[in-house]
Amino acid sequence: MHHHRGENALFTGAKTWVIASHNTGKIREIGDLIAPYNLHAIGAYEAGLDEPEETAKTFIGNAVLKAEAGAKGSGHVALADDSGLEVKALGGDPGIYSARWAGEPRDFNRAMEKVHAALIEKNATDWSARFVCALALAHPDGGVRVYEGFVEGQLVWPMRGQNGFGYDPMFVPTGYDLTFGEMDPAHKHAMSHRAHAFKLLVEDVFGA
């Protein structure tokens, strides 16, 4: 993707980015990723933003919806992420409904148990899965960029490890023995679906 310098300056000239999320784990993770670029990250709460209805049918669609609402509502550049777990044997579920599988209040142990139960019910021998992360960067004057990152792996049971959040304790990335829940957070962040999407964003926006 090639952009005019002027349009890039809209994004790079901004000193504050709103992270259009109400998930503290996610805000922290994204804040760590953008810190090296001299950007100040503020969460949706601090910016006084409501959570928009996530009505889109894709990760990218929901990320765009959140980023545009964040940019318009705050007057700042807004970065939103929509991410989740796609399990091959479950036809890509839980997918965009990954958080919803955890119910209210969010209980990811229950969500992981549901995924496990669904695999057992299907007599699935293939437990391969991937985490998907769509990032959308929106400018209050309009203009949205989107990036999508992935990390492939296998699900394991029982779940292992207290680090990370969401489905991390049942996901082992390809080429590793530890789950994301057992991995050192810095190690996980460096290779995650979010890091992959973020690398694409940084190359595009900062030319880095």
C-alpha positions in Angstrom: 0.0 0.0 0.0 1.4 3.3 -1.0 0.1 6.6 0.4 0.8 10.2 -0.1 3.2 11.7 2.5 0.6 14.2 3.5 -1.9 11.6 4.5 0.8 9.8 6.5 1.7 13.0 8.3 -1.9 13.1 9.5 -1.1 9.9 11.5 2.6 10.4 12.3 1.9 14.1 13.3 -0.5 13.0 16.0 1.1 12.8 19.5 -1.8 11.0 21.1 -3.5 7.9 19.9 -6.7 6.7 21.5 -6.8 2.9 21.9 -10.5 2.2 21.2 -10.8 -0.7 23.6 -12.3 -1.2 27.1 -10.0 -4.3 27.7 -7.2 -3.3 30.0 -5.0 -6.2 28.9 -5.3 -5.1 25.3 -4.7 -1.4 26.1 -1.5 -2.3 28.0 -0.3 -4.6 25.2 -1.0 -2.0 22.4 0.5 0.8 24.6 3.7 -1.2 24.9 3.8 -1.6 21.1 3.4 2.1 20.3 5.6 3.5 23.1 8.8 3.4 21.0 7.2 5.8 18.4 6.8 8.7 20.9 3.1 8.3 21.1 1.0 8.7 24.1 -1.7 6.0 24.3 -5.0 6.7 26.1 -7.7 4.1 26.6 -11.3 4.5 25.6 -12.4 5.1 29.2 -10.0 8.0 29.6 -11.2 9.4 26.3 -14.8 9.1 27.5 -15.9 6.8 24.7 -18.8 4.4 24.7 -18.4 0.9 23.3 -20.0 0.8 19.9 -22.1 -2.2 18.9 -19.9 -4.7 17.1 -22.3 -5.5 14.2 -19.8 -6.4 11.5 -19.2 -10.0 10.4 -15.4 -9.9 10.1 -12.5 -8.9 12.4 -11.6 -6.1 10.0 -15.2 -4.8 9.9 -15.4 -4.6 13.7 -12.0 -3.0 14.0 -13.0 -0.3 11.5 -16.3 0.3 13.3 -14.5 0.8 16.6 -11.7 2.9 15.2 -14.0 5.3 13.4 -16.2 5.7 16.4 -13.1 6.3 18.5 -11.7 8.9 16.2 -15.0 10.8 15.8 -15.8 10.6 19.5 -12.4 11.8 20.7 -11.0 14.0 17.9 -7.8 12.0 18.1 -6.3 9.3 15.9 -7.8 6.1 17.1 -6.4 2.6 16.9 -8.8 -0.4 17.3 -8.2 -4.0 17.3 -10.6 -6.9 16.8 -9.1 -10.3 17.5 -10.0 -13.8 18.3 -9.4 -17.5 18.0 -10.3 -19.5 14.9 -10.4 -23.2 15.4 -10.2 -25.3 12.2 -12.4 -28.2 13.4 -15.1 -25.8 14.6 -15.3 -24.1 11.2 -13.5 -21.0 12.4 -15.4 -20.6 15.6 -15.4 -18.9 18.0 -13.9 -16.3 15.6 -15.4 -12.8 15.9 -17.5 -14.1 18.8 -14.4 -15.1 20.8 -15.2 -12.7 23.7 -18.9 -13.5 23.6 -18.2 -17.2 24.2 -16.9 -16.0 27.6 -20.3 -14.6 28.5 -20.9 -11.7 30.9 -19.0 -11.1 33.2 -16.3 -12.4 30.9 -15.0 -15.7 32.1 -12.4 -17.1 29.6 -12.0 -20.3 31.6 -15.6 -21.0 30.7 -15.0 -20.0 27.1 -12.0 -22.4 26.9 -14.1 -25.2 28.4 -16.7 -24.6 25.7 -14.1 -24.8 23.0 -12.7 -28.0 24.5 -16.2 -29.5 24.8 -17.0 -28.7 21.2 -13.8 -30.4 20.0 -14.7 -33.5 22.1 -18.3 -33.5 20.8 -17.0 -33.5 17.2 -14.4 -36.2 17.9 -12.0 -33.7 16.3 -8.4 -35.1 15.8 -7.2 -31.8 14.2 -6.9 -29.3 17.0 -5.1 -26.7 14.9 -6.1 -23.1 15.4 -4.9 -19.6 14.8 -5.2 -16.2 16.5 -6.3 -13.4 14.2 -5.8 -9.7 14.9 -7.2 -7.0 12.7 -6.1 -3.4 13.4 -7.8 -0.3 12.1 -6.3 3.1 12.4 -8.8 6.0 11.9 -8.2 9.7 11.6 -11.0 12.1 12.9 -10.9 13.8 9.5 -11.7 10.5 7.8 -9.3 7.9 6.4 -8.9 4.4 7.8 -6.1 1.9 7.3 -6.4 -1.7 8.1 -3.9 -4.5 8.9 -4.4 -8.1 9.7 -2.0 -10.4 11.5 -2.0 -14.1 12.4 -0.2 -16.7 14.6 -0.8 -20.4 13.9 -0.8 -23.1 16.5 -2.5 -26.0 18.2 -4.9 -26.2 21.1 -4.1 -28.3 24.1 -6.0 -29.5 27.1 -5.9 -29.1 30.1 -5.2 -25.3 29.9 -1.7 -24.3 31.1 -0.3 -21.1 32.5 -1.5 -17.9 34.2 0.1 -15.3 31.8 -1.7 -13.6 29.0 -5.5 -13.3 28.7 -8.4 -14.8 26.7 -7.6 -18.2 25.2 -3.8 -18.0 25.7 -3.6 -20.9 28.2 -4.9 -23.4 25.6 -2.9 -22.2 22.6 0.6 -23.5 21.7 2.1 -21.6 18.8 3.7 -23.7 16.0 7.3 -24.6 16.8 7.0 -24.1 20.6 6.1 -26.3 23.6 4.7 -23.6 25.9 1.2 -22.2 25.7 0.9 -18.4 25.4 -0.3 -18.7 29.0 3.0 -20.1 30.1 5.3 -18.0 27.9 7.1 -14.9 29.2 4.8 -12.1 28.2 7.6 -10.2 26.3 8.2 -13.4 24.3 4.5 -13.8 23.5 4.1 -10.2 22.6 7.0 -10.4 20.2 5.4 -13.2 18.1 1.7 -12.8 18.6 -1.0 -12.1 16.0 -1.1 -8.5 17.4 2.7 -8.1 16.9 2.3 -9.3 13.3 -0.5 -6.9 12.5 1.4 -4.1 14.3 4.5 -4.7 12.3 2.5 -4.2 9.1 1.0 -0.9 10.6 4.4 0.4 11.6 6.0 -0.3 8.2 3.0 1.4 6.6 2.6 4.5 8.8 6.2 5.1 10.0 8.0 3.5 7.1 10.0 1.6 9.8 
